[in-house]
Amino acid sequence: MAEPKVGERVIDIACGTGIVSCVSAAKVGPTGTVAGVDLNPGMLAVARALATTDGDASIQWHEATANILPFPGGSFDIAYCQLGLQFFADRGALCARCAGFCLQRDGSRSWCGVA
């Protein structure tokens, strides 16, 4: 993973049940932010139920497609897509989109993983 630091802003695209979002929230702490995005409302319901906020960043859950996200470029320090990449026909475009959320910030990084 891209190793989030305290105070950073993280987006988790195709977050599913929110595991990466929750781990990120614990690492960025209360001064950081996390946005978990998924197309499936059932997955987001599970993510909301599993998330805790004891000393962690609050997680904002968004039901949206990865192709149309409600954030401008440069909004995040880290963009994750863990195990969601395989579900996209144009994987290169998704990776470029992830990187675009971060490119305007020094030290930003994106990470896409598949199983």
N, C-alpha and C positions, 0 to 999 in steps of 0.2 A: 504494500500500500504506500501511498504518498506521505505517510506520517504527519498528520495534522498537528499543528502547534496551538498553544493557548492563544485565543483571540482571533483565529482565522475563520474565514467564511467558506463553507463546504456545500457543494451540491452533489446529491446522489441520484443520478439519472437511472430510471428503471429500477427503483429501490426495492421493489417487492415487499417483503415483510419488514424491511427497515433495519436489517442487521448492521450494514455499513453506516447508515445514518446514526444509529445509536452508539456505535463504537466511536464514530467521529465526534458526536456530541460530548462524550466523556473526555475526549482529548482536547477539544477546543475550549471547554469550560464555559462558565457563564458569560464571559466576554466575547465568545465566538457565536457564530450562527450556523445552522444546518438546514438545508432545504432538501426534503425527500420527495421525489417526483415519480409517479407511476401512473400508467393508464388504467390499471385494474383497481376499482374501488374496494373489492374484497381484500386484496393484498394490503391496501392502505388501512383498512379497518384493523387488520391484524397488527400492522406496524404501530398504529396509534395505541392499541391495547398493550403492546410490549414495551413501548417507550417509557423511560423514567426520566425525571429531570432533577434528581437530587444532586445539586452542584454542577450539573451539566448544562450545556447550551440548550436552549429551547429548540425543538425541531418543528419547522413549519412543513406540513404535508400538503402536497399539491397533486390533484388528479389532472394529468395532462399527458399528451403525447410528447415524446422527445423531439419531434420535428417542430413543435410549436410550444416553446416554453416562455413563461411570462417574466423573463429576466433579460436585461441588456448585457452586452458584452462587457467583460471586466468586472462582473458582479461578485466573483468568487476567487478565492486563492487556490482552491482545489476542486476539480470536477472528477467524480468517480462514476464509472459504469461497471458494476460488478455483476458478471453473469447475465447481463441483459443484451450484450452486443450480438449474440447469436440470433436474436429475434428480429434483427433489422436487415432489410434487403440491401441497403446501401451503408455498409459498416464504415467505410471511409468517411462518408458525409457525417455520420454520427460522431466519429472521433474528432473530426474537424470542428464540429459544433461544440463538443466538450472543451476542446482547447480554446475556442473562441470566448468562452465564458471567463477565461483566465488570462488571455494573452496580453491584455493591457496592464497587467500588474507584474512588477519585478518579483521574482521568486515564486511565481505561481506554477502550478503543475496540474496535469490531468493524467488519469489512469483508467484504462479499460482492461477488463479481464474476462476471459472465457474459460469454460471448463472443457 
